[in-house]
Amino acid sequence: MKKIALLATIATLAVGATASSAQAQAQSDRRIPISKDSPTVTTTSSGDVEYTGPLGYRLRPGGSPIYCAPNDAAEVARVEIKSDLYTSSMISPAQAKAIALCAVPGQLSSGEMQVNNGRTVYEIALLPTDKKTYSKVEIDAMTGEIINAKQFGGLRGLAGFLRESAERKNNKVP
């Protein structure tokens, strides 16, 4: 008798759980509209283009970098990156390095400009603060938008940390 009552109780709970999950599913079908922070582009009276990104920064091609931490200016000046594709209509390498440091606080290691899917980007490698890993940040060279930021962990992160530490020594400005 006890077994039958126990089975009946379990069956009742299972039916109730199915009904409540169906109700939750019906509620989750109602989508909440999410608007991503879309960048705004304005032109100043002097003809410069200002880009206001999702982080609230304002960039101008050829303008000065915007720093997120007090020691970022020294770090940006300390390491050179390859910028063979740079033109005056793009954000400067210094601006790109400062944005990368905003995304991943730490030390700059190396970087270069590339064309990915028809888009010119800065790919900058960093050594995050207090971690034995490394990170890569891709920044759109025209707008300063952070396209991608990856942090590598485990053995790959440690190997990258060692490689990028040596690369940092080679890229330091004397």
C-alpha positions as CSV (number, residue, x, y, z in Angstrom):
1,M,0.0,0.0,0.0
2,K,2.8,2.4,0.9
3,K,4.5,1.7,-2.4
4,I,1.3,2.5,-4.4
5,A,0.9,5.8,-2.4
6,L,4.5,6.6,-3.0
7,L,4.2,5.9,-6.8
8,A,1.0,8.0,-6.9
9,T,2.8,10.9,-5.2
10,I,5.8,10.7,-7.6
11,A,3.5,10.6,-10.6
12,T,1.6,13.7,-9.3
13,L,4.9,15.6,-8.8
14,A,6.1,14.6,-12.3
15,V,2.8,15.8,-13.9
16,G,3.0,19.1,-11.9
17,A,6.7,19.6,-12.8
18,T,5.8,19.1,-16.5
19,A,3.0,21.6,-16.3
20,S,5.1,24.2,-14.6
21,S,8.0,23.7,-17.1
22,A,5.5,24.0,-19.9
23,Q,4.3,27.3,-18.3
24,A,7.9,28.5,-18.0
25,Q,8.5,27.6,-21.6
26,A,5.5,29.6,-22.7
27,Q,6.7,32.6,-20.7
28,S,10.2,32.3,-22.1
29,D,8.9,32.4,-25.6
30,R,8.1,36.1,-25.0
31,R,11.2,37.8,-26.0
32,I,12.6,40.8,-24.2
33,P,13.9,43.3,-26.6
34,I,17.6,44.0,-26.1
35,S,19.2,46.9,-27.8
36,K,23.0,46.7,-28.0
37,D,25.0,49.8,-27.5
38,S,25.3,50.9,-31.1
39,P,28.1,53.2,-31.9
40,T,27.4,56.8,-32.9
41,V,29.5,58.5,-35.5
42,T,29.5,62.3,-35.8
43,T,31.5,64.8,-37.9
44,T,32.8,67.9,-36.1
45,S,33.0,71.3,-37.7
46,S,36.6,70.8,-38.6
47,G,35.7,67.6,-40.5
48,D,37.1,65.1,-38.0
49,V,35.1,62.0,-37.4
50,E,34.4,61.2,-33.8
51,Y,33.4,57.7,-32.8
52,T,31.6,57.1,-29.5
53,G,31.9,53.4,-28.7
54,P,29.9,51.3,-26.3
55,L,32.4,52.0,-23.5
56,G,31.7,55.7,-23.9
57,Y,35.1,56.7,-25.3
58,R,35.5,59.2,-28.1
59,L,38.0,58.5,-30.8
60,R,39.3,60.6,-33.6
61,P,41.6,59.4,-36.3
62,G,45.0,60.9,-35.4
63,G,43.7,62.0,-32.0
64,S,45.2,61.3,-28.6
65,P,44.5,57.9,-26.9
66,I,42.0,57.6,-24.0
67,Y,43.4,55.7,-21.0
68,C,41.5,53.6,-18.5
69,A,44.2,53.4,-15.8
70,P,46.9,55.8,-14.6
71,N,49.9,53.7,-15.8
72,D,48.4,53.0,-19.2
73,A,50.1,56.0,-20.9
74,A,53.6,54.7,-19.9
75,E,52.7,51.1,-21.1
76,V,51.4,52.4,-24.5
77,A,54.6,54.3,-25.0
78,R,56.8,51.3,-23.9
79,V,55.8,48.8,-26.6
80,E,55.8,49.2,-30.4
81,I,53.4,47.3,-32.7
82,K,53.6,46.7,-36.4
83,S,51.3,49.2,-38.2
84,D,52.3,48.9,-41.9
85,L,48.6,49.3,-43.0
86,Y,48.0,52.5,-41.0
87,T,46.5,55.5,-42.8
88,S,45.4,58.9,-41.4
89,S,41.7,57.9,-41.6
90,M,42.2,55.2,-39.0
91,I,42.7,55.3,-35.2
92,S,46.4,55.5,-34.3
93,P,48.3,52.5,-33.0
94,A,48.6,54.3,-29.6
95,Q,44.8,54.6,-29.5
96,A,44.4,50.9,-30.3
97,K,46.9,49.9,-27.6
98,A,45.1,52.0,-25.0
99,I,41.8,50.4,-26.0
100,A,43.3,46.9,-25.7
101,L,44.5,47.8,-22.2
102,C,41.0,48.9,-21.3
103,A,39.7,45.5,-22.4
104,V,42.4,43.5,-20.7
105,P,44.4,45.3,-18.0
106,G,48.0,44.2,-17.9
107,Q,51.1,44.6,-20.1
108,L,51.3,45.0,-23.8
109,S,53.4,42.3,-25.5
110,S,53.1,42.6,-29.3
111,G,50.7,43.6,-32.0
112,E,50.2,44.1,-35.7
113,M,47.7,45.3,-38.2
114,Q,45.9,42.7,-40.4
115,V,43.0,42.5,-42.8
116,N,40.4,40.0,-41.6
117,N,37.3,39.5,-43.8
118,G,37.9,42.8,-45.6
119,R,38.2,44.7,-42.3
120,T,41.5,46.2,-41.2
121,V,42.1,45.3,-37.5
122,Y,44.8,45.7,-34.9
123,E,45.6,42.4,-33.3
124,I,47.3,43.1,-29.9
125,A,48.7,40.4,-27.5
126,L,48.7,41.3,-23.8
127,L,49.9,39.7,-20.6
128,P,47.0,40.0,-18.1
129,T,47.8,41.4,-14.6
130,D,48.6,38.7,-12.0
131,K,48.1,35.7,-14.4
132,K,50.4,33.3,-16.2
133,T,48.4,33.5,-19.4
134,Y,48.1,35.7,-22.4
135,S,45.2,37.4,-24.2
136,K,44.6,38.7,-27.8
137,V,42.4,41.6,-28.5
138,E,41.2,42.5,-32.0
139,I,40.2,46.2,-32.6
140,D,38.7,47.7,-35.7
141,A,41.2,50.1,-37.1
142,M,38.5,52.5,-38.5
143,T,36.3,52.8,-35.4
144,G,38.2,51.5,-32.4
145,E,35.5,48.9,-31.8
146,I,36.7,45.8,-29.9
147,I,35.8,43.0,-32.2
148,N,37.2,40.1,-30.2
149,A,39.0,39.5,-26.9
150,K,40.3,36.0,-26.1
151,Q,42.2,34.8,-23.0
152,F,44.1,31.6,-23.3
153,G,44.5,29.3,-20.3
154,G,46.1,26.0,-19.4
155,L,49.2,24.8,-21.2
156,R,48.4,26.9,-24.2
157,G,48.1,30.0,-22.0
158,L,51.4,29.3,-20.2
159,A,53.2,28.6,-23.5
160,G,51.8,31.9,-24.9
161,F,52.8,33.7,-21.7
162,L,56.4,32.6,-22.1
163,R,56.5,33.4,-25.8
164,E,54.8,36.8,-25.4
165,S,57.1,37.7,-22.4
166,A,60.1,37.2,-24.7
167,E,58.3,39.1,-27.5
168,R,57.6,42.0,-25.1
169,K,61.4,42.3,-24.5
170,N,62.0,42.5,-28.2
171,N,59.2,45.2,-28.8
172,K,60.2,47.5,-26.0
173,V,61.1,51.0,-27.1
174,P,64.6,51.9,-25.8
